[in-house]
Amino acid sequence: MASHALPPPTVRRKTVGLLTALAVGVLGAVAAPVAPPTAHAAESRAEIAAESTLGAAAAQSGRYFGTAIASGRLNDSAYTTIANREFNSVTAENEMKIDATEPQRGQFNFTAGDRVYNWAVQNGKQVRGHTLAWHSQQPGWMQSLSGSNLRQAMIDHIKGVMAHYKGKIVQWDVVNEAFADGSSGARRDSNLQRTGNDWIEVAFRTARAADPAAKLCYNDYNVENWTWAKTQAMYAMVKDFKQRGVPIDCVGFQSHFNSGSPYDSNFRTTLQNFAALGVDVAITELDIQGAPATTYANVTKDCLAVPRCLGITVWGVRDTDSWRPEHSPLLFNGDGSKKPAYTAVLNALNGGSTTPPADSGPIKGVGSGRCLDVPGAGTTDGTQLQLWDCNNRTNQQWTHTAAGELRVYGNKCLDAAGTGNGAKVQIYGCWGGDNQKWRLTSDGSIVGVQSGLCLDAAASGTANGTLIQLYSCSNGSNQRWTRT
């Protein structure tokens, strides 16, 4: 193995000349994010064969394959054509970071972030939020703060950004890069760390209260090798958080592999060990120096081998869009042509995983003892769900995906036909709308992200054929469900 010396610190800043575009956005008028399409006409966008693109191939196992998107490049048709065709998840490259979203204290601006978000949802993609609390890319006003004043500013920032995107962001990188480089295993000496060692915990608790539906992630780099001190320190923190009930749902591995921080085959062990703590894992910023096809394929297979691996995000579309273009680290050349690494990843995704994705199986009503069922094993869009004797057939097998969907047959989603009491709950082709996203709570209820209402067996029915609807949450036994 090559040495695991760290790359120069200056390499860590992923701005690559986009700050000018961000500054223009910050000065513009604030635009609210558009709502995801509510009509099923959105499904009419061209469909691509499941095995022919990265996103579609990843979706076969309930995962996503995403990319970082820069708002300043959304006028580049070659860029957007590739991004729209290949990826089913989007992370804003810089546009949701602290300096972009709160350029002056208490004055939020989401112009650039909303441009990325709106492009993503209009094209049927889920969105990851990046990032809420970080020592880098802080605006000048925040850099000048310390102590309790800085701590309150961090809390207010998390609340403000998450309120704007509440119910719309699948995962948030709540805290980014809090551990020191090297072999100490210590926390990074940042202004946030100097507010007190509990700052990360406070950030996660604040984020949970701000948007209970979002997955909350800790995100870092050079933590892929299981033997490294930085990895072990992060593992100890996550283990402690899970034991004490600190609300952490996932861990993001940036996976910027290069000659100073190379890929090691024990990355799969790292993913497995973190998942065993009870958190999801995700590869959040993947790029690999020289884009070797074998390494890209191995990283993809590592994710597929771990049921709780939500998906993979590459940090840019083409090499010319990369934050380190001199390394040619991505799946597409500057002219948009596919590299051998692209084919290797696609083949790995299409090979699938012998391990099913997490959270798959029947959903049983607590009050009835019967299962959530598609009548007659139908596949027609608009078919309303019912209760039926549990039989373990495919029309009763539900997968809770990284996007928050409940899928049946692989390509049909549990879908709310409205947002009011009594709205029909049906199956419909998956298209990424908030009416197809659900939050599985600790009390057994299943809550619609768009409506805030609960999955309900009509009239508290318990018999075969009882229809499923939305209704105000009451914690009744007809609204509580178990995974079997």
C-alpha positions in Angstrom: 0.0 0.0 0.0 1.1 3.6 -0.6 1.6 5.9 2.2 -1.6 7.5 3.6 -0.1 10.9 3.9 -2.8 13.6 3.6 -3.1 15.8 0.6 -2.1 19.5 1.0 -4.7 21.4 3.1 -5.4 23.8 0.3 -6.9 20.9 -1.7 -9.8 20.6 0.7 -11.7 23.7 -0.5 -14.1 22.6 -3.2 -14.9 26.0 -4.7 -13.1 25.8 -8.1 -14.0 29.3 -9.2 -17.7 29.0 -8.4 -17.7 31.7 -5.8 -18.3 34.4 -8.4 -21.4 32.7 -9.5 -22.5 32.3 -5.9 -21.9 35.9 -5.1 -24.1 36.9 -8.0 -26.8 34.6 -6.6 -26.5 36.0 -3.1 -27.1 39.5 -4.4 -30.2 38.5 -6.2 -33.8 38.2 -5.0 -34.6 35.2 -2.8 -36.6 32.6 -4.7 -38.5 29.9 -2.8 -37.9 26.4 -4.0 -40.6 25.2 -6.4 -42.8 22.4 -5.1 -42.2 19.0 -6.7 -44.8 18.2 -9.4 -48.1 17.2 -7.8 -49.7 15.8 -10.9 -48.7 12.4 -12.2 -48.2 14.0 -15.6 -44.6 14.4 -14.3 -44.2 10.7 -15.0 -44.5 11.4 -18.7 -40.8 12.5 -18.8 -38.8 10.1 -21.0 -38.1 6.8 -19.2 -34.7 5.1 -19.7 -34.1 1.4 -19.6 -33.2 0.4 -16.1 -29.7 -0.9 -17.0 -28.6 1.9 -19.3 -27.8 4.8 -16.8 -26.1 5.0 -13.5 -29.1 6.2 -11.5 -31.5 3.7 -13.0 -29.0 0.9 -12.4 -28.5 1.9 -8.8 -32.3 2.1 -8.3 -32.6 -1.6 -9.0 -31.2 -2.3 -5.5 -33.0 0.6 -3.9 -30.0 2.9 -4.0 -29.1 6.2 -5.7 -26.2 7.3 -7.9 -25.8 11.0 -7.7 -23.6 14.0 -8.5 -22.7 17.4 -7.2 -24.3 20.2 -9.2 -23.1 23.8 -9.5 -25.7 26.4 -10.1 -23.3 28.3 -12.3 -23.2 25.4 -14.8 -26.9 24.9 -15.2 -26.9 27.0 -18.4 -24.4 24.5 -19.9 -26.6 22.2 -22.0 -23.9 19.5 -22.3 -23.5 19.5 -18.5 -27.2 19.3 -17.7 -27.8 16.7 -20.4 -25.4 14.3 -18.8 -26.5 15.1 -15.3 -30.2 14.7 -16.1 -29.6 11.4 -18.0 -27.3 9.6 -15.6 -28.0 10.6 -12.0 -31.0 10.3 -9.7 -29.7 12.3 -6.8 -28.2 15.8 -6.5 -26.0 17.5 -3.9 -25.5 21.3 -4.2 -21.7 21.7 -4.6 -21.4 25.0 -2.8 -24.8 26.6 -2.8 -26.2 25.3 0.5 -23.0 26.0 2.5 -22.9 28.6 5.2 -21.4 31.5 3.2 -23.9 31.1 0.4 -27.1 30.7 2.6 -26.4 33.3 5.4 -24.0 35.9 3.9 -25.0 38.4 6.7 -26.1 37.2 10.2 -29.8 36.6 10.2 -30.2 37.4 6.5 -30.7 34.2 4.6 -30.4 34.0 0.9 -31.4 30.8 -1.0 -31.2 32.0 -4.6 -28.4 29.7 -5.6 -29.4 26.8 -3.5 -33.0 27.0 -4.8 -31.7 27.0 -8.4 -30.0 23.7 -7.8 -32.9 22.3 -5.8 -35.5 23.3 -8.3 -33.5 21.9 -11.2 -33.2 18.6 -9.3 -36.9 18.2 -8.4 -38.1 19.3 -11.8 -36.1 16.5 -13.3 -37.3 13.9 -10.8 -34.2 13.7 -8.6 -33.8 13.6 -4.8 -31.6 16.2 -3.1 -28.9 15.8 -0.4 -28.2 18.9 1.7 -24.6 20.0 2.1 -23.6 21.3 4.7 -25.0 23.0 7.9 -22.0 23.2 10.3 -18.4 23.4 9.1 -15.2 25.2 10.0 -14.7 26.1 6.4 -16.5 28.5 4.0 -18.0 30.4 6.9 -18.9 34.1 6.0 -16.7 36.7 7.6 -19.3 37.6 10.2 -19.3 34.0 11.6 -15.5 33.8 11.5 -15.3 36.8 13.8 -17.5 35.1 16.5 -16.5 32.9 19.3 -17.9 31.2 22.4 -21.6 31.2 23.2 -22.2 33.9 20.5 -20.8 31.5 17.8 -22.7 28.6 19.3 -26.0 30.4 19.0 -25.2 31.6 15.5 -24.6 27.9 14.5 -27.9 26.9 16.0 -29.8 29.8 14.3 -28.1 28.9 11.0 -29.2 25.3 11.2 -32.8 26.2 12.0 -33.0 28.8 9.3 -31.7 26.7 6.5 -33.6 23.6 7.5 -36.8 25.5 7.9 -36.5 26.7 4.3 -36.1 23.2 3.0 -38.2 21.3 5.5 -39.6 18.1 4.1 -37.7 18.5 0.9 -34.1 17.4 1.6 -33.6 13.6 1.9 -30.3 13.7 3.8 -28.4 16.6 5.4 -24.7 16.7 6.1 -25.3 18.3 9.5 -21.6 18.5 10.5 -18.7 18.3 8.1 -15.0 17.5 8.7 -14.8 17.8 12.5 -11.8 15.5 13.1 -8.2 16.4 12.7 -6.0 15.0 9.9 -3.1 12.7 10.8 -2.7 10.1 13.5 -3.9 11.9 16.6 -7.6 10.9 16.4 -8.4 14.3 17.9 -11.1 16.8 17.0 -10.1 19.5 14.6 -9.1 22.7 16.3 -11.8 25.0 14.8 -13.8 27.9 16.1 -16.8 25.6 16.4 -14.8 23.1 18.4 -13.7 25.9 20.8 -17.3 26.6 21.7 -17.3 23.2 23.6 -16.8 19.6 22.8 -20.6 19.1 22.6 -21.0 21.3 19.6 -21.6 18.3 17.2 -24.2 16.8 19.5 -26.0 20.2 19.7 -25.9 20.5 15.9 -27.6 17.1 15.5 -30.2 17.7 18.1 -31.0 21.1 16.6 -31.3 19.5 13.1 -33.7 16.8 14.3 -36.0 19.3 15.8 -35.9 21.5 12.7 -36.8 18.7 10.2 -37.7 15.4 11.8 -38.2 13.8 8.3 -34.6 14.3 7.1 -31.8 11.8 7.5 -29.0 13.5 9.6 -25.5 12.6 8.5 -22.0 13.3 9.7 -19.6 13.7 6.8 -15.8 13.5 6.6 -12.8 12.6 4.4 -9.8 10.3 4.9 -12.0 8.0 7.1 -12.4 5.2 4.6 -9.5 3.1 5.8 -10.6 1.1 8.8 -7.1 1.2 10.4 -6.6 4.9 10.4 -6.9 6.9 13.7 -9.3 9.4 12.2 -11.6 6.6 11.2 -11.5 5.1 14.6 -12.2 8.5 16.3 -15.2 9.0 14.1 -16.4 5.5 14.8 -16.1 6.1 18.6 -18.2 9.3 18.3 -21.0 7.6 16.3 -21.1 4.7 18.7 -21.3 7.1 21.6 -24.1 9.1 19.9 -26.1 5.9 19.2 -25.7 4.7 22.8 -26.8 8.0 24.2 -29.7 8.7 21.8 -28.1 11.6 19.9 -30.1 11.7 16.6 -27.6 10.6 14.0 -29.0 8.6 11.1 -26.1 8.2 8.7 -22.4 8.7 8.1 -21.0 10.1 4.8 -17.6 9.0 3.5 -16.3 11.6 1.0 -14.0 9.1 -0.6 -11.6 11.5 -2.4 -9.1 8.8 -3.3 -5.7 9.9 -4.5 -2.0 9.0 -4.2 -1.9 10.5 -0.7 -5.1 8.9 0.4 -5.5 5.7 -1.6 -8.4 3.3 -1.8 -7.9 0.2 0.4 -10.0 -3.0 0.2 -10.8 -2.6 3.9 -13.2 0.2 2.9 -16.0 -2.4 2.8 -15.1 -3.4 6.4 -15.4 0.3 7.4 -18.8 0.6 5.8 -20.0 -2.6 7.4 -18.7 -1.7 10.9 -20.4 1.7 10.9 -23.6 0.1 9.6 -23.5 -2.3 12.4 -23.8 0.6 14.8 -27.3 1.2 13.5 -26.6 4.0 11.0 -26.9 4.2 7.3 -23.8 4.9 5.3 -23.3 6.8 2.0 -20.4 7.6 -0.3 -20.9 11.3 -0.6 -18.1 13.0 -2.7 -16.5 10.2 -4.7 -13.6 11.0 -7.1 -10.5 8.9 -7.8 -7.3 10.2 -9.1 -6.9 9.0 -12.7 -10.3 7.4 -12.6 -9.1 3.7 -12.7 -11.9 1.5 -13.8 -11.1 -1.3 -11.3 -11.1 1.0 -8.3 -14.3 2.7 -9.3 -15.9 -0.7 -9.7 -14.6 -1.9 -6.3 -16.0 1.2 -4.5 -19.4 0.5 -6.2 -19.3 -3.1 -5.1 -18.4 -2.1 -1.6 -21.6 -0.1 -1.4 -23.7 -2.8 -2.9 -22.3 -5.3 -0.4 -23.6 -3.3 2.6 -27.4 -3.3 2.9 -27.4 0.1 4.7 -25.3 1.8 2.0 -27.8 4.3 0.7 -25.9 5.2 -2.5 -23.0 6.9 -4.2 -22.5 10.6 -5.2 -19.6 11.6 -7.5 -18.2 15.1 -6.9 -18.9 16.5 -10.3 -20.1 15.5 -13.8 -17.1 15.8 -16.1 -13.4 16.2 -15.3 -13.6 19.9 -16.3 -16.3 20.3 -13.6 -14.1 18.7 -10.8 -12.7 20.7 -7.9 -9.4 19.0 -8.8 -9.4 18.7 -12.6 -5.7 18.1 -12.8 -6.4 14.6 -11.4 -9.0 13.7 -14.1 -10.9 11.9 -11.4 -14.5 11.6 -12.7 -16.5 9.2 -14.9 -16.8 11.6 -17.9 -14.1 13.3 -19.9 -14.2 17.1 -20.4 -15.9 16.6 -23.8 -18.7 14.5 -22.1 -17.5 11.2 -23.4 -17.7 8.2 -21.0 -14.6 6.7 -19.6 -13.9 3.0 -19.0 -14.6 3.8 -15.3 -18.1 4.7 -16.3 -18.7 1.3 -17.9 -17.1 -0.5 -14.9 -19.4 1.3 -12.5 -22.5 0.6 -14.6 -21.6 -3.0 -14.9 -21.1 -3.3 -11.2 -24.5 -1.7 -10.5 -26.2 -4.0 -13.0 -24.6 -6.9 -11.3 -26.6 -6.0 -8.3 -26.1 -7.2 -4.8 -26.8 -10.6 -3.3 -27.8 -8.7 -0.2 -31.2 -7.1 -0.3 -31.5 -3.3 0.5 -32.3 -2.4 4.1 -35.8 -2.2 5.4 -37.5 -4.7 3.0 -40.5 -6.9 3.7 -44.2 -6.9 4.6 -45.8 -4.1 6.6 -48.3 -5.4 9.1 -51.1 -3.5 10.8 -50.9 -3.6 14.6 -54.6 -3.5 15.0 -55.6 -6.0 12.3 -52.6 -8.3 12.1 -53.0 -8.1 8.3 -50.6 -6.8 5.8 -50.4 -3.7 3.5 -51.5 -5.3 0.2 -51.9 -4.4 -3.5 -55.3 -5.9 -4.4 -55.0 -8.8 -6.8 -51.3 -8.2 -7.2 -52.3 -5.4 -9.5 -49.8 -3.1 -11.1 -52.1 -0.4 -12.5 -51.4 3.1 -11.4 -54.1 4.4 -9.1 -54.8 1.0 -7.4 -55.8 1.7 -3.8 -54.1 -0.3 -1.1 -55.9 -2.6 1.3 -55.4 -4.8 4.3 -55.2 -8.5 3.5 -54.0 -11.7 5.2 -50.2 -11.7 5.2 -48.9 -14.2 2.5 -45.3 -13.0 1.8 -46.1 -12.5 -1.9 -44.5 -9.8 -4.1 -47.6 -7.5 -3.7 -46.9 -7.3 0.0 -43.1 -6.8 -0.2 -42.2 -3.1 0.5 -38.8 -1.5 0.4 -38.1 1.7 2.2 -35.5 3.4 0.0 -32.9 6.1 0.6 -35.3 8.6 -0.9 -38.0 7.9 1.7 -40.2 5.9 -0.7 -42.0 2.7 0.0 -41.6 0.7 -3.2 -43.4 -2.5 -4.4 -42.4 -4.5 -7.4 -39.3 -2.4 -7.6 -40.8 0.4 -9.6 -44.1 1.3 -8.0 -44.4 3.6 -5.1 -46.8 4.1 -2.2 -48.5 7.3 -3.3 -50.9 9.7 -1.7 -53.5 10.9 -4.1 -54.1 14.0 -2.0 -53.2 15.8 1.3 -56.5 15.8 3.2 -58.2 13.3 5.5 -59.5 10.4 3.5 -57.1 10.9 0.6 -56.6 7.6 -1.2 -53.3 5.8 -0.7 -52.4 3.9 -3.9 -49.6 2.6 -6.0 -48.1 4.8 -8.7 -45.0 4.9 -10.8 -42.1 6.3 -8.8 -41.2 9.9 -9.8 -39.7 11.4 -6.7 -42.6 13.6 -5.5 -43.1 14.4 -1.8 -46.4 12.6 -2.0 -44.4 9.4 -2.5 -42.1 9.9 0.5 -42.8 8.5 4.0 -41.3 8.8 7.4 -41.3 5.6 9.5 -41.5 6.7 13.1 -40.5 5.1 16.3 -44.2 4.8 17.5 -45.0 2.6 14.4 -46.9 5.3 12.4 -46.1 5.9 8.8 -46.3 9.7 8.1 -46.6 11.3 4.6 -43.8 13.8 4.1 -46.1 16.1 2.0 -49.3 15.9 4.0 -48.1 15.2 7.6 -50.9 12.7 7.8 -50.7 9.1 8.8 -51.2 5.9 6.9 -54.6 4.7 8.2 -56.9 1.7 7.9 -60.2 3.3 7.1 -62.8 3.4 9.8 -60.4 1.5 12.1 -61.2 -1.6 10.0 -59.4 -4.9 10.5 -61.0 -7.1 7.9 -59.6 -8.2 4.6 -60.3 -5.6 2.0 -60.2 -2.6 4.4 -59.0 0.3 2.3 -55.9 2.4 3.2 -56.1 6.2 3.4 -54.5 9.3 4.9 -55.8 10.6 8.1 -54.8 12.9 11.0 -52.4 11.0 13.2 -54.0 9.7 16.4 -51.7 6.8 17.4 -54.6 4.4 17.1 -53.8 0.8 16.4 -55.2 1.3 12.9 -52.3 3.7 12.3 -49.5 1.7 13.7 -47.5 -0.7 11.6 -44.7 -3.2 12.1 -42.0 -4.5 9.7 -42.1 -8.3 9.5 
